[in-house]
Amino acid sequence: MKTIKILLVDDDIRNSMLLKRFIEAEGYEVIYANNGVVGIEMYKETRPDLILLDINMPELDGFEMARIIRRNDKRVIIFFLTDRTDKVDRLHGFSIKGNDYIPKPFYPEELIAKINERFESMTVNQDIEYQLGDTIFRPNLLSLTYKGETHSLSVRQTEILQLLAENIGNTVERDIILDKIWGDASYSNSLALNVQITYIRRFLADPSVTITSIKKKGYILSVRTR
């Protein structure tokens, strides 16, 4: 199995070196960049599996770096690590397709647990695919294919859709989705779930496949039979 590569981009060199050693002790390869401009170059050179990205950096901030990367890469996982914890900042991070938003200060053990969980979830059931009407959903490829056209999903969108697909025709409660995918059912995470459901609906071009909102309860993925 290939070593998972993590790009850490943060202008706090001292704390970043401590975090780098901590993550490497878990068996991951860590590449470090001390600002967003260098981070973009290192991203192009190394093609990491995960980017740990500070927001407040000189020259190129983390939001802008993420926006540049997401223009062409929907698959790399991005965790924002930041002391900017306002709701507006969190929602902005998710709107530019960040996969997680981790407020500073945090315990390194918590970050490692999130990293481990993320990659474990991506390696489980890699060959499973779901036939949703005329749409093929392949979680391992983070993709939806309908009439020969394929849309790429983010990791978070894939996790949400897979949870719904595993319970097709049944209501999946919001709190269960939030707990399994975000780790808690906070208000900001609930808003982020709304945003992700909107994106998934846009990608589901097949008219026979729908996601129905059950007010104050959850969502149902349904496939209309002919």
C-alpha positions, 0 to 999 in steps of 0.5 A: 500500500502506498504511503499517504502524502500530506501537505502541511501549509502554515506560516507558524514554522515552530508549531508546524514542525512539531505537528509534522513530526507527530503526523509522521510518527503515524506513518504518513509522509508530510511535506511542509510549506510555510506560505500559500505561494510555496504551498501551491508549488509543493502541491503541483510537485507532490500531488498530496492526498490531503492538505492541512491548510492554515487560513491566515498566511502572507502572500496567499491565504488558505482560502485563496489557495484552496480555491485555486486547487479546487479549479482542477482538483476535486479529489484532494482532501482539504482540512482547514486548520485555523483560529478563524472560527466565526460561522461566516468563515466556516461556511466559506471554507465549506463553500469552496469545497473544504472537507473539514474545518478544525479550529485552533488550538487543537490536540494533535491526537484529535487531528490524527483521529480525523485523518485516520478516519478519513482514509479508513473510510475511503479504503473500505468497500472500494469496489461497491457501486450503486445503481440508482435508476440510470445513474451509477454511483461509485464511491471509490471514484467519487463519481456519478455517471448518467447517460455517459456523463460523469460528475465528480463529487467531493469526499464529503458529498460522497459520504453523504450520498453513500449513507443515503444510498445504503438506506434507500427509501428510508429516512436518514435522520439529520443528526445521524448524518451530522454525527457520522460525517461531521462528528457533531450536530452543531448549527454550523455543521447543520448549515453545511449539510444543507449546502452539500445536499443542494450540491448533490441534488444538482449532480443527480441529473437522473429525473427518477432519482430524488432526495426528499427533505423531511422537515426537522427530521432528515432525508430520503433517497428515492428511485422511481421505478418505471 
